[in-house]
Structure formats: C-alpha cells, structure tokens
Amino acid sequence: MKDHPVFKSLIKNGLYAGAILAAYFVLLYLINLNFLKYNLITFLVEGIVLLIFAFLSISEARKKLPDNRIKFLPAWLAAGAVFFMGLWIFGIAKLLVFFVIDPEYLSRTIDEIVLQIMEVADQVPNVEESIEGLEKLKDPMTWIQQILVYYTLKSAALGAFIAAVAKKKNRLEETL
C-alpha cells in the first residue's frame, strides 16, 4: 500500500497543503491580526491551496497508473485525503496557538469583535445570540468538534466533487 502511487502523492500533497495553511494561520498570529476579520481571505486561501494540492495528487497518481486513467474511488480517496490532512493540520495549528502557545490571542480577537458588535448593537439583529456564538469559540471543544466533524465531512464531500471532475483522462495540463 505504501508503494501505491495514489498513497504517495496524497501523503506528500496533504502535508504540503496542511503546512501552507498552518503557516498562513501562524503568520496571521505573528503579525497580530484578528483571524476572525480575515475569514473570507482565509476561506479563499484554504480553498485555493486545497484545490491545487488535491488536483496535483490526482494528476500525479493518474500519470503513474496504467493508461493514465484513475477511477473515481482512488481519485476520491486522493482528493479527500489531501483535504483531510490539510484541514486537520490547519486545525491542529489553530488549537496549538489558541490553547497552548498564546491562550490570550483567542480571547483578544473575540473580545475585539464583541466590542465592534456592541458599537453597532442597534443595527445588528439578535446581538445576544451573536455574542453568545462568539463566546462559544473560547471553548476548546468547539474547535475540536470543528476539526473532528466539520473538517472530516468537508473533506469527504469536496473530495468526491473533485474526484468527479479530475478523474478524466485528458486533462488540460497533459495536453500542453
């Protein structure tokens, strides 16, 4: 199994994707940016990095298989594993920063957002619910649940979608 081309490419690409996402988050932390304010940018970075490495993993595996073809299941496993590894490494980096390296960072960022919400409280519907939701982020179990459930389900679903798109034989990069 370790010598299978799909296995080798997914491990390598999953680790690269996770390392890039973790480095991005650590960079936000090191320059003291509020990660909650950068959710859209984080979503885009996460999507781009994971898509690139999932497609690379499938492409590398396809090139090593007979007839340069990959079936749906190996493509799904390759893409899903890249998403899974990348997101889990990203999540573990968050946990380490939030609850081991600098527990005050999470509190500061949440408190900053709460203050901003309070300034415009008359314009925000359900202010109490918004603040309550933010306060739940201070609980490590919220983050662990996100990693265990949300990241795992996201990996499986997006892996299936990417596998359906990427399993075709004649890819653009192969014709260039």
PAGULO-673610 format. One record per residue: residue number from 1; x, y, z of N, C-alpha, C in turn. Coordinates in steps of 0.2 Angstrom, whole numbers, plus 5000, padded with zeros to 4 digits. Layout:
<pts>
(NUM, (X, Y, Z), (X, Y, Z), (X, Y, Z))
...
</pts>
This chain:
<pts>
(1, (5004, 4994, 5000), (5000, 5000, 5000), (5004, 5006, 5000))
(2, (5010, 5006, 5004), (5014, 5012, 5004), (5017, 5014, 4997))
(3, (5018, 5009, 4993), (5021, 5010, 4986), (5016, 5012, 4981))
(4, (5010, 5012, 4983), (5004, 5014, 4978), (5005, 5021, 4976))
(5, (5005, 5023, 4970), (5006, 5030, 4968), (5001, 5035, 4971))
(6, (4994, 5032, 4972), (4989, 5037, 4975), (4991, 5038, 4982))
(7, (4994, 5033, 4986), (4996, 5034, 4993), (5001, 5039, 4993))
(8, (5006, 5038, 4989), (5012, 5043, 4990), (5011, 5050, 4988))
(9, (5007, 5051, 4983), (5005, 5058, 4981), (5000, 5061, 4986))
(10, (4996, 5057, 4989), (4991, 5060, 4994), (4995, 5062, 5000))
(11, (4999, 5058, 5002), (5003, 5060, 5008), (5007, 5066, 5007))
(12, (5011, 5066, 5002), (5015, 5072, 5001), (5011, 5078, 5000))
(13, (5006, 5078, 4996), (5002, 5084, 4994), (4998, 5086, 5000))
(14, (4995, 5081, 5004), (4992, 5083, 5010), (4996, 5087, 5015))
(15, (5002, 5084, 5016), (5007, 5088, 5021), (5008, 5095, 5018))
(16, (5010, 5095, 5012), (5011, 5102, 5009), (5005, 5107, 5010))
(17, (4999, 5104, 5009), (4993, 5109, 5009), (4993, 5111, 5017))
(18, (4993, 5106, 5021), (4992, 5107, 5028), (4998, 5112, 5031))
(19, (5004, 5111, 5028), (5009, 5116, 5031), (5008, 5123, 5028))
(20, (5006, 5124, 5022), (5004, 5130, 5020), (4999, 5134, 5024))
(21, (4993, 5130, 5025), (4988, 5133, 5029), (4990, 5134, 5036))
(22, (4994, 5130, 5039), (4996, 5131, 5046), (5001, 5137, 5046))
(23, (5005, 5138, 5041), (5010, 5144, 5040), (5006, 5150, 5039))
(24, (5000, 5150, 5035), (4996, 5156, 5034), (4993, 5158, 5041))
(25, (4990, 5153, 5045), (4987, 5155, 5051), (4993, 5157, 5056))
(26, (4998, 5154, 5056), (5004, 5157, 5061), (5006, 5164, 5059))
(27, (5006, 5165, 5053), (5008, 5172, 5050), (5003, 5177, 5053))
(28, (4996, 5175, 5052), (4991, 5180, 5055), (4992, 5181, 5062))
(29, (4994, 5176, 5066), (4995, 5176, 5073), (5001, 5181, 5074))
(30, (5007, 5179, 5071), (5013, 5183, 5072), (5013, 5190, 5071))
(31, (5009, 5192, 5066), (5008, 5199, 5064), (5002, 5202, 5068))
(32, (4999, 5198, 5073), (4994, 5200, 5077), (4988, 5203, 5074))
(33, (4986, 5199, 5069), (4979, 5201, 5065), (4974, 5197, 5068))
(34, (4968, 5200, 5068), (4962, 5196, 5071), (4960, 5191, 5065))
(35, (4961, 5185, 5067), (4959, 5180, 5062), (4952, 5180, 5060))
(36, (4947, 5182, 5064), (4940, 5182, 5063), (4938, 5187, 5058))
(37, (4942, 5192, 5057), (4941, 5198, 5052), (4943, 5195, 5046))
(38, (4948, 5190, 5045), (4950, 5188, 5039), (4947, 5181, 5037))
(39, (4941, 5180, 5039), (4938, 5174, 5037), (4937, 5173, 5030))
(40, (4935, 5178, 5026), (4934, 5177, 5019), (4941, 5176, 5016))
(41, (4946, 5179, 5018), (4953, 5178, 5015), (4955, 5171, 5017))
(42, (4954, 5169, 5023), (4956, 5163, 5025), (4952, 5157, 5021))
(43, (4946, 5158, 5020), (4942, 5154, 5016), (4945, 5153, 5009))
(44, (4947, 5159, 5006), (4949, 5159, 4999), (4956, 5155, 4999))
(45, (4960, 5157, 5004), (4967, 5154, 5004), (4966, 5146, 5005))
(46, (4962, 5144, 5010), (4961, 5137, 5011), (4958, 5134, 5005))
(47, (4954, 5137, 5001), (4951, 5134, 4995), (4956, 5133, 4990))
(48, (4960, 5138, 4988), (4965, 5138, 4983), (4970, 5133, 4985))
(49, (4973, 5133, 4991), (4978, 5128, 4992), (4976, 5121, 4992))
(50, (4970, 5120, 4995), (4967, 5113, 4995), (4966, 5110, 4988))
(51, (4963, 5115, 4984), (4961, 5113, 4977), (4967, 5111, 4973))
(52, (4972, 5115, 4974), (4978, 5114, 4970), (4981, 5108, 4972))
(53, (4982, 5106, 4978), (4985, 5100, 4980), (4981, 5094, 4979))
(54, (4975, 5095, 4979), (4970, 5089, 4978), (4971, 5087, 4970))
(55, (4971, 5092, 4966), (4971, 5091, 4959), (4978, 5088, 4957))
(56, (4983, 5091, 4961), (4990, 5088, 4960), (4991, 5081, 4962))
(57, (4988, 5079, 4967), (4988, 5072, 4970), (4985, 5068, 4965))
(58, (4979, 5069, 4962), (4975, 5065, 4957), (4979, 5065, 4951))
(59, (4982, 5071, 4949), (4986, 5071, 4942), (4992, 5066, 4943))
(60, (4996, 5067, 4948), (5002, 5063, 4949), (5000, 5056, 4950))
(61, (4995, 5054, 4953), (4993, 5047, 4953), (4991, 5044, 4946))
(62, (4987, 5048, 4943), (4985, 5046, 4936), (4990, 5045, 4931))
(63, (4996, 5049, 4932), (5001, 5048, 4927), (5005, 5042, 4929))
(64, (5004, 5039, 4935), (5008, 5033, 4937), (5004, 5027, 4936))
(65, (4997, 5027, 4934), (4993, 5022, 4933), (4993, 5020, 4926))
(66, (4991, 5013, 4925), (4990, 5011, 4918), (4985, 5015, 4914))
(67, (4987, 5017, 4908), (4983, 5021, 4903), (4982, 5028, 4905))
(68, (4985, 5030, 4910), (4984, 5037, 4913), (4977, 5038, 4915))
(69, (4974, 5033, 4918), (4967, 5033, 4920), (4967, 5032, 4927))
(70, (4962, 5035, 4930), (4961, 5034, 4938), (4953, 5034, 4938))
(71, (4951, 5029, 4942), (4944, 5028, 4944), (4942, 5032, 4949))
(72, (4935, 5033, 4950), (4933, 5038, 4955), (4935, 5036, 4962))
(73, (4935, 5030, 4964), (4936, 5029, 4971), (4944, 5031, 4973))
(74, (4949, 5029, 4969), (4955, 5031, 4970), (4956, 5039, 4970))
(75, (4953, 5042, 4965), (4953, 5049, 4965), (4950, 5052, 4971))
(76, (4944, 5049, 4973), (4941, 5052, 4979), (4945, 5051, 4985))
(77, (4948, 5046, 4986), (4952, 5045, 4991), (4958, 5049, 4991))
(78, (4961, 5050, 4985), (4967, 5055, 4985), (4965, 5062, 4987))
(79, (4959, 5065, 4983), (4957, 5071, 4985), (4955, 5072, 4992))
(80, (4951, 5067, 4994), (4948, 5068, 5001), (4954, 5068, 5006))
(81, (4959, 5063, 5005), (4964, 5063, 5010), (4968, 5069, 5010))
(82, (4969, 5072, 5004), (4973, 5079, 5004), (4969, 5084, 5008))
(83, (4962, 5084, 5007), (4958, 5089, 5011), (4958, 5087, 5018))
(84, (4958, 5081, 5020), (4958, 5079, 5027), (4964, 5081, 5030))
(85, (4970, 5079, 5027), (4976, 5080, 5030), (4977, 5088, 5031))
(86, (4976, 5091, 5025), (4977, 5099, 5025), (4973, 5102, 5031))
(87, (4967, 5100, 5031), (4962, 5104, 5036), (4964, 5102, 5043))
(88, (4966, 5095, 5044), (4967, 5093, 5051), (4974, 5097, 5053))
(89, (4979, 5097, 5049), (4985, 5101, 5051), (4983, 5108, 5052))
(90, (4979, 5111, 5048), (4977, 5118, 5049), (4973, 5119, 5056))
(91, (4969, 5114, 5057), (4965, 5114, 5064), (4970, 5113, 5070))
(92, (4974, 5109, 5069), (4979, 5107, 5075), (4983, 5114, 5076))
(93, (4985, 5117, 5071), (4989, 5123, 5071), (4985, 5128, 5075))
(94, (4979, 5129, 5074), (4974, 5133, 5077), (4974, 5132, 5085))
(95, (4973, 5125, 5086), (4972, 5123, 5093), (4979, 5125, 5097))
(96, (4984, 5123, 5094), (4991, 5125, 5097), (4991, 5132, 5099))
(97, (4990, 5136, 5094), (4990, 5144, 5095), (4985, 5146, 5100))
(98, (4979, 5144, 5100), (4974, 5146, 5104), (4974, 5144, 5111))
(99, (4976, 5137, 5112), (4976, 5135, 5119), (4983, 5132, 5122))
(100, (4988, 5133, 5118), (4995, 5131, 5121), (4999, 5137, 5121))
(101, (5001, 5139, 5115), (5006, 5145, 5114), (5003, 5151, 5116))
(102, (4997, 5154, 5115), (4995, 5160, 5117), (4988, 5160, 5118))
(103, (4985, 5157, 5124), (4978, 5157, 5125), (4975, 5164, 5125))
(104, (4978, 5169, 5126), (4975, 5176, 5126), (4974, 5178, 5119))
(105, (4977, 5176, 5114), (4976, 5178, 5107), (4969, 5177, 5105))
(106, (4966, 5171, 5107), (4959, 5169, 5105), (4954, 5174, 5109))
(107, (4955, 5175, 5115), (4951, 5180, 5119), (4951, 5187, 5117))
(108, (4957, 5189, 5115), (4958, 5196, 5112), (4954, 5197, 5106))
(109, (4955, 5192, 5101), (4952, 5193, 5095), (4944, 5192, 5096))
(110, (4942, 5188, 5100), (4934, 5188, 5101), (4932, 5194, 5104))
(111, (4935, 5196, 5109), (4933, 5202, 5113), (4933, 5208, 5108))
(112, (4938, 5209, 5104), (4938, 5214, 5099), (4932, 5214, 5094))
(113, (4930, 5208, 5092), (4924, 5208, 5088), (4918, 5209, 5092))
(114, (4917, 5207, 5098), (4912, 5209, 5103), (4911, 5216, 5104))
(115, (4916, 5220, 5105), (4916, 5227, 5106), (4914, 5230, 5099))
(116, (4916, 5228, 5094), (4913, 5231, 5087), (4906, 5229, 5086))
(117, (4903, 5224, 5088), (4896, 5222, 5088), (4892, 5227, 5093))
(118, (4895, 5228, 5099), (4892, 5232, 5104), (4891, 5239, 5101))
(119, (4896, 5241, 5097), (4896, 5248, 5095), (4890, 5249, 5090))
(120, (4888, 5244, 5087), (4883, 5245, 5082), (4877, 5240, 5084))
(121, (4876, 5239, 5090), (4871, 5234, 5093), (4864, 5236, 5090))
(122, (4862, 5242, 5089), (4856, 5244, 5087), (4855, 5242, 5080))
(123, (4860, 5241, 5076), (4859, 5239, 5069), (4860, 5231, 5068))
(124, (4862, 5227, 5073), (4863, 5220, 5072), (4857, 5217, 5075))
(125, (4853, 5212, 5071), (4848, 5209, 5074), (4851, 5203, 5079))
(126, (4848, 5201, 5084), (4850, 5196, 5089), (4857, 5197, 5091))
(127, (4858, 5203, 5094), (4865, 5204, 5096), (4867, 5199, 5102))
(128, (4863, 5197, 5106), (4864, 5192, 5111), (4867, 5186, 5108))
(129, (4863, 5183, 5103), (4865, 5177, 5100), (4872, 5177, 5097))
(130, (4873, 5183, 5093), (4879, 5184, 5090), (4885, 5184, 5095))
(131, (4884, 5187, 5101), (4889, 5187, 5106), (4890, 5181, 5109))
(132, (4885, 5177, 5110), (4885, 5171, 5113), (4888, 5166, 5109))
(133, (4887, 5166, 5102), (4891, 5162, 5097), (4898, 5163, 5097))
(134, (4900, 5169, 5098), (4907, 5171, 5098), (4910, 5168, 5105))
(135, (4907, 5169, 5110), (4909, 5167, 5116), (4911, 5159, 5117))
(136, (4906, 5156, 5113), (4907, 5148, 5112), (4914, 5146, 5109))
(137, (4917, 5151, 5105), (4923, 5150, 5102), (4929, 5149, 5107))
(138, (4928, 5152, 5113), (4933, 5151, 5118), (4934, 5144, 5121))
(139, (4929, 5140, 5120), (4929, 5133, 5122), (4933, 5129, 5117))
(140, (4938, 5125, 5120), (4942, 5121, 5115), (4938, 5116, 5112))
(141, (4932, 5113, 5115), (4928, 5108, 5112), (4925, 5110, 5106))
(142, (4924, 5117, 5105), (4921, 5120, 5099), (4925, 5119, 5093))
(143, (4932, 5120, 5094), (4937, 5119, 5089), (4938, 5112, 5088))
(144, (4938, 5108, 5093), (4939, 5100, 5092), (4934, 5097, 5088))
(145, (4928, 5100, 5090), (4922, 5097, 5086), (4922, 5099, 5079))
(146, (4924, 5106, 5077), (4925, 5108, 5071), (4930, 5104, 5067))
(147, (4936, 5102, 5070), (4941, 5098, 5067), (4938, 5091, 5065))
(148, (4935, 5088, 5071), (4933, 5081, 5070), (4927, 5080, 5065))
(149, (4922, 5084, 5066), (4916, 5083, 5062), (4916, 5087, 5055))
(150, (4916, 5094, 5056), (4916, 5098, 5050), (4921, 5097, 5045))
(151, (4928, 5097, 5047), (4933, 5096, 5043), (4933, 5089, 5039))
(152, (4931, 5084, 5043), (4930, 5077, 5040), (4925, 5077, 5035))
(153, (4919, 5079, 5037), (4913, 5079, 5032), (4915, 5084, 5026))
(154, (4918, 5089, 5027), (4920, 5094, 5021), (4925, 5090, 5017))
(155, (4930, 5086, 5020), (4935, 5083, 5016), (4931, 5077, 5011))
(156, (4927, 5074, 5014), (4923, 5068, 5010), (4919, 5071, 5005))
(157, (4915, 5076, 5006), (4911, 5079, 5001), (4915, 5083, 4995))
(158, (4920, 5087, 4997), (4924, 5090, 4992), (4928, 5085, 4989))
(159, (4931, 5080, 4992), (4935, 5075, 4989), (4931, 5072, 4983))
(160, (4924, 5070, 4985), (4920, 5067, 4980), (4919, 5071, 4974))
(161, (4918, 5078, 4975), (4917, 5083, 4969), (4923, 5083, 4965))
(162, (4929, 5084, 4968), (4935, 5085, 4965), (4936, 5079, 4961))
(163, (4935, 5073, 4964), (4937, 5066, 4960), (4932, 5066, 4954))
(164, (4926, 5068, 4954), (4922, 5068, 4949), (4924, 5072, 4943))
(165, (4927, 5078, 4945), (4929, 5082, 4940), (4936, 5080, 4937))
(166, (4941, 5078, 4941), (4948, 5077, 4940), (4949, 5070, 4937))
(167, (4945, 5065, 4937), (4947, 5058, 4935), (4947, 5057, 4928))
(168, (4945, 5062, 4924), (4945, 5062, 4917), (4952, 5061, 4914))
(169, (4953, 5057, 4908), (4959, 5055, 4906), (4963, 5061, 4903))
(170, (4960, 5065, 4899), (4963, 5070, 4895), (4963, 5077, 4899))
(171, (4967, 5078, 4903), (4967, 5085, 4907), (4971, 5090, 4903))
(172, (4969, 5096, 4904), (4972, 5102, 4901), (4980, 5102, 4902))
(173, (4982, 5101, 4908), (4989, 5101, 4909), (4993, 5095, 4905))
(174, (4990, 5090, 4903), (4993, 5084, 4900), (4993, 5086, 4892))
(175, (4989, 5090, 4890), (4989, 5092, 4883), (4994, 5097, 4881))
(176, (4996, 5101, 4886), (5001, 5107, 4885), (5008, 5105, 4884))
</pts>
